């Protein structure tokens, strides 16, 4: 398809005015339009976009004093409190097989909850009746390791 692009670009290029330099193109449009170098013919053409606003050259503004990091005043930030340990059990027993998503039913105390997804490489290690150590993420248990008996 690049051939189609080149043909269309060449056709469009033939209908545009060509200039020797960018300055002569902008001067011809009296500063109202911008110019660009054509990739097809190498000449300068005018765009339909407005040209840049004229900039009045004056004395450059002096830079203000630069503050050093140590000199800045920082607001008092309260210390971050570590999250509390949840009063949830850390051991569970696997019950049944894995489902399609790779989750297993865990018996945690008197409750039964589905675990988060267990990686496929670790699934053979955890089967029915295996005791595991768990942790909690977003209110859902996930298997950390086999429980040491």
C-alpha positions, -999 to +999 in steps of 0.1 A: +000+000+000+029+025+002+026+029-035-008+044-032+004+068-006+033+080-027+010+084-058-015+105-038+013+126-023+029+132-057-004+142-072-010+166-043+025+180-046+020+189-082-008+213-074+010+232-047+032+263-050+070+255-046+094+278-028+132+278-026+133+283+012+111+283+042+116+320+047+105+328+012+073+306+016+064+324+049+072+358+034+049+350+004+020+342+028+028+374+048+034+353+079-001+338+080+008+303+071+036+279+080+059+260+056+072+225+054+097+206+033+080+182+009+093+146+010+084+141-027+100+170-045+122+185-018+108+220-022+090+241+004+052+242+005+027+262+026+005+245+051-031+254+060-020+259+096-015+294+110+020+306+114+036+314+147+027+346+164+054+373+160+077+373+190+091+406+203+127+401+212+136+419+243+159+414+272+158+379+286+141+377+320+166+369+348+160+336+364+147+337+400+167+322+428+168+284+427+159+268+460+179+239+472+161+208+484+175+212+519+163+248+521+126+240+514+102+238+543+082+206+543+048+202+559+046+179+589+034+145+577+020+121+602+039+088+605+024+059+586+010+033+609+016-003+598-015-023+591-028-043+621-026-080+620-060-094+613-074-118+638-078-145+611-064-180+611-033-186+592-038-223+586-064-242+565-072-275+550-078-281+513-111-298+505-119-312+470-104-305+436-094-273+418-120-255+397-114-242+362-098-209+375-074-229+396-090-221+430-095-247+457-120-249+485-103-242+518-117-252+552-107-224+576-120-232+611-157-237+606-159-217+573-153-229+538-140-204+513-125-205+478-089-195+476-074-171+451-059-187+420-031-211+426-003-212+399-006-244+378+029-255+387+019-257+424-015-274+420-003-310+423+012-302+457-022-292+473-049-318+472-078-330+493-070-330+530-036-312+527-029-287+555-017-254+541-005-220+555-026-191+541-025-153+540-052-128+532-055-105+502-086-083+497-105-105+521-098-137+502-074-164+513-045-175+492-021-204+497+014-195+508+029-230+515+022-264+529+018-265+566+047-281+585+034-308+607 
